[in-house]
Amino acid sequence: MEIRIGVTQSPRELSVELTDDAASVSAARTAVSAALDGSAPVLWLTDRRGREYAIPAAKVAYVEFGAKDGDRKLGFGG
């Protein structure tokens, strides 16, 4: 599963690919919720390769949980 995070004052979004197991997705949702409600000052996420990302909670503009990039549709609808 992919998570896309918009960061204020940044023109690009951060994309983190999680493992597809339910525990990993649930932990990511819990971390995002804690960061957005002010419980955690930093949003920490770990991707499928073990790399860790830290985003200051005050800088998170939006969070999108979705499918992998290969599943996204491109182009114009007809």
Backbone as a chain_set.jsonl record, in Angstrom:
{"seq": "MEIRIGVTQSPRELSVELTDDAASVSAARTAVSAALDGSAPVLWLTDRRGREYAIPAAKVAYVEFGAKDGDRKLGFGG", "coords": {"N": [[0.838, -1.166, 0.0], [0.447, 2.247, -0.686], [1.301, 5.393, 0.705], [0.654, 8.765, 0.417], [1.913, 11.877, 1.253], [1.267, 15.188, 1.778], [3.255, 18.011, 2.247], [3.471, 21.061, 3.909], [4.719, 24.09, 2.51], [6.241, 22.839, 0.597], [6.717, 21.836, -2.706], [6.413, 19.254, -3.643], [5.01, 15.985, -3.018], [5.38, 13.494, -0.456], [6.024, 10.134, -0.902], [5.379, 7.018, 0.423], [5.902, 3.615, 0.479], [4.274, 1.01, 1.908], [4.415, -2.267, 3.474], [2.093, -4.792, 2.48], [0.659, -5.974, 4.52], [-1.878, -6.224, 7.074], [-1.215, -5.353, 9.666], [0.892, -3.526, 9.342], [-0.329, -1.477, 7.861], [-2.331, -0.701, 9.647], [-0.75, 0.227, 11.794], [0.431, 2.431, 10.55], [-1.817, 4.04, 10.064], [-2.573, 4.594, 12.695], [-0.332, 6.058, 13.559], [-0.5, 8.282, 11.852], [-2.974, 9.354, 12.654], [-2.376, 10.043, 15.321], [-0.461, 12.029, 14.888], [-1.955, 13.958, 13.523], [-3.946, 14.667, 15.368], [-2.521, 15.903, 17.316], [-1.273, 14.464, 19.316], [1.213, 13.358, 18.846], [4.284, 14.874, 18.125], [5.806, 14.387, 15.885], [5.5, 12.65, 12.834], [6.176, 9.4, 12.289], [7.123, 7.023, 9.929], [7.681, 3.811, 8.476], [9.021, 2.349, 5.633], [8.618, -0.343, 3.178], [11.18, -1.269, 2.768], [12.494, -0.795, 5.062], [13.378, 1.746, 5.576], [13.174, 4.765, 7.433], [10.935, 7.472, 7.909], [10.544, 10.796, 8.95], [8.281, 13.255, 9.698], [7.493, 16.508, 10.574], [4.644, 16.975, 12.539], [3.171, 19.333, 12.438], [3.608, 20.244, 9.897], [2.257, 18.645, 8.117], [0.149, 18.539, 5.426], [-1.779, 17.017, 4.05], [-2.871, 13.57, 3.961], [-2.854, 10.658, 2.088], [-4.089, 7.515, 1.701], [-3.602, 4.795, -0.375], [-3.696, 2.815, -3.415], [-0.93, 1.091, -5.033], [1.403, 2.807, -7.25], [1.253, 1.667, -9.819], [-1.371, 0.993, -10.077], [-2.774, 3.28, -10.449], [-4.833, 5.386, -12.422], [-4.267, 7.066, -15.476], [-4.595, 9.894, -17.655], [-7.337, 11.07, -19.722], [-10.78, 10.896, -19.001], [-13.419, 9.24, -20.74]], "CA": [[0.0, 0.0, 0.0], [1.197, 3.493, -0.778], [0.804, 6.561, 1.418], [1.173, 10.027, -0.114], [1.794, 12.908, 2.278], [1.559, 16.556, 1.361], [3.976, 18.754, 3.276], [3.36, 22.492, 3.659], [5.932, 24.774, 2.056], [6.981, 21.943, -0.284], [5.933, 21.625, -3.929], [6.257, 17.824, -3.929], [4.492, 15.159, -1.945], [6.217, 12.38, -0.037], [5.368, 8.858, -1.162], [5.953, 5.938, 1.218], [5.253, 2.35, 0.159], [4.25, 0.098, 3.047], [4.108, -3.658, 3.169], [0.657, -4.928, 2.303], [-0.018, -6.672, 5.609], [-2.827, -5.406, 7.827], [-0.567, -4.759, 10.842], [1.665, -2.373, 8.894], [-1.277, -0.429, 7.484], [-2.965, -0.256, 10.88], [0.237, 1.029, 12.532], [0.577, 3.705, 9.837], [-3.026, 4.835, 10.328], [-2.489, 5.042, 14.086], [0.695, 7.106, 13.619], [-1.042, 9.465, 11.182], [-4.006, 9.902, 13.532], [-1.718, 10.671, 16.468], [0.191, 13.253, 14.433], [-2.954, 14.952, 13.144], [-4.708, 15.168, 16.516], [-1.615, 16.613, 18.217], [-0.691, 13.573, 20.33], [2.619, 13.123, 18.508], [4.834, 16.033, 17.407], [6.46, 13.927, 14.658], [4.92, 11.477, 12.189], [7.209, 8.442, 11.908], [6.66, 5.917, 9.102], [8.728, 2.919, 7.984], [8.591, 1.763, 4.362], [8.813, -1.792, 3.049], [12.617, -1.576, 2.77], [13.02, -0.526, 6.388], [13.764, 3.153, 5.734], [12.26, 5.504, 8.294], [10.649, 8.843, 7.521], [10.04, 11.632, 10.036], [7.679, 14.486, 9.192], [6.9, 17.268, 11.677], [3.186, 16.9, 12.447], [2.637, 20.649, 12.102], [3.84, 20.487, 8.467], [1.471, 17.722, 7.297], [-0.985, 19.203, 4.787], [-2.777, 15.974, 3.808], [-2.384, 12.195, 3.896], [-3.704, 9.85, 1.219], [-3.804, 6.087, 1.68], [-4.134, 4.305, -1.633], [-3.067, 1.696, -4.102], [0.4, 1.333, -5.573], [1.412, 3.658, -8.443], [0.871, 0.923, -11.005], [-2.816, 0.866, -10.122], [-3.4, 4.585, -10.666], [-5.238, 5.629, -13.796], [-3.767, 8.308, -16.04], [-5.243, 10.299, -18.901], [-8.627, 11.722, -19.669], [-11.922, 9.98, -19.044], [-14.208, 9.415, -21.952]], "C": [[0.886, 1.233, 0.0], [0.504, 4.585, 0.027], [1.461, 7.778, 0.777], [0.869, 11.116, 0.91], [2.175, 14.242, 1.68], [2.184, 17.302, 2.519], [3.88, 20.243, 2.929], [4.722, 23.076, 3.315], [6.812, 23.888, 1.176], [6.136, 21.678, -1.528], [5.672, 20.154, -4.253], [5.659, 17.116, -2.736], [5.464, 14.024, -1.649], [5.426, 11.095, -0.242], [6.11, 7.755, -0.414], [5.184, 4.667, 0.888], [5.404, 1.401, 1.336], [4.121, -1.333, 2.575], [2.589, -3.795, 3.16], [-0.057, -5.651, 3.438], [-0.851, -5.701, 6.453], [-2.177, -4.708, 9.022], [0.203, -3.503, 10.472], [0.756, -1.197, 8.548], [-1.954, 0.148, 8.717], [-2.019, 0.621, 11.706], [0.431, 2.392, 11.879], [-0.625, 4.602, 10.085], [-3.019, 5.392, 11.749], [-1.482, 6.186, 14.217], [0.194, 8.392, 12.979], [-2.096, 10.135, 12.065], [-3.4, 10.633, 14.722], [-1.056, 11.987, 16.071], [-0.838, 14.342, 14.129], [-3.763, 15.481, 14.323], [-3.822, 15.835, 17.569], [-0.979, 15.752, 19.285], [0.792, 13.344, 20.106], [3.151, 14.321, 17.722], [5.474, 15.672, 16.066], [5.736, 12.692, 14.146], [6.065, 10.594, 11.711], [6.571, 7.318, 11.114], [7.867, 5.1, 8.637], [8.228, 2.262, 6.712], [8.944, 0.279, 4.305], [10.277, -2.196, 3.027], [13.277, -1.309, 4.117], [13.506, 0.897, 6.589], [12.713, 3.87, 6.562], [12.145, 6.946, 7.831], [10.082, 9.578, 8.731], [9.538, 12.937, 9.431], [7.118, 15.235, 10.398], [5.381, 17.322, 11.507], [2.57, 18.231, 12.04], [2.764, 20.966, 10.612], [3.021, 19.574, 7.552], [0.247, 18.456, 6.759], [-2.116, 18.21, 4.534], [-2.098, 14.616, 3.771], [-3.376, 11.399, 3.061], [-3.224, 8.407, 1.257], [-4.388, 5.554, 0.384], [-3.374, 3.127, -2.175], [-1.67, 2.079, -4.561], [0.295, 2.167, -6.841], [0.947, 2.932, -9.692], [-0.638, 0.791, -11.16], [-3.533, 2.182, -10.379], [-3.719, 4.769, -12.145], [-4.722, 6.987, -14.25], [-4.567, 8.636, -17.301], [-6.6, 10.93, -18.648], [-9.735, 10.688, -19.774], [-12.77, 10.236, -20.272], [-15.608, 8.954, -21.79]], "O": [[1.95, 1.247, 0.619], [-0.722, 4.687, 0.029], [2.68, 7.816, 0.612], [-0.263, 11.263, 1.371], [3.269, 14.407, 1.14], [1.697, 17.231, 3.647], [4.169, 20.643, 1.802], [5.752, 22.594, 3.787], [8.004, 24.159, 1.026], [4.96, 21.33, -1.413], [4.793, 19.848, -5.06], [5.776, 17.57, -1.598], [6.271, 13.646, -2.499], [4.282, 10.989, 0.201], [7.315, 7.576, -0.59], [3.958, 4.633, 0.999], [6.516, 1.034, 1.715], [3.764, -1.59, 1.425], [1.886, -2.991, 3.773], [-1.255, -5.919, 3.338], [-0.553, -4.509, 6.527], [-2.554, -3.584, 9.355], [0.171, -2.517, 11.209], [1.046, -0.055, 8.905], [-2.131, 1.362, 8.817], [-2.438, 1.64, 12.254], [0.58, 3.397, 12.573], [-0.466, 5.804, 10.293], [-3.416, 6.535, 11.972], [-1.748, 7.17, 14.906], [0.434, 9.479, 13.505], [-2.1, 11.358, 12.202], [-3.856, 11.715, 15.089], [-1.088, 12.953, 16.834], [-0.619, 15.512, 14.442], [-4.222, 16.623, 14.289], [-4.319, 16.283, 18.602], [-0.209, 16.264, 20.097], [1.547, 13.157, 21.06], [2.527, 14.74, 16.747], [5.665, 16.537, 15.211], [5.398, 11.796, 14.918], [6.835, 10.987, 10.835], [5.592, 6.72, 11.56], [8.95, 5.648, 8.43], [7.142, 1.683, 6.695], [9.495, -0.28, 5.253], [10.588, -3.366, 3.248], [14.468, -1.564, 4.296], [14.0, 1.229, 7.666], [11.516, 3.621, 6.418], [13.127, 7.562, 7.416], [9.238, 9.043, 9.451], [10.277, 13.637, 8.739], [6.347, 14.665, 11.169], [4.891, 17.681, 10.436], [1.544, 18.25, 11.36], [2.09, 21.869, 10.118], [3.086, 19.717, 6.331], [-0.588, 18.935, 7.526], [-3.282, 18.523, 4.775], [-0.886, 14.526, 3.572], [-4.584, 11.453, 3.293], [-2.087, 8.113, 0.888], [-5.546, 5.828, 0.07], [-2.535, 2.526, -1.505], [-1.275, 3.242, -4.488], [-0.773, 2.236, -7.449], [0.301, 3.54, -10.546], [-1.129, 0.509, -12.253], [-4.757, 2.209, -10.512], [-2.951, 4.35, -13.011], [-4.741, 7.949, -13.482], [-5.144, 7.748, -17.93], [-6.955, 11.272, -17.52], [-9.638, 9.728, -20.538], [-12.817, 11.358, -20.776], [-16.399, 9.039, -22.73]]}, "num_chains": 1, "name": "protein.A"}
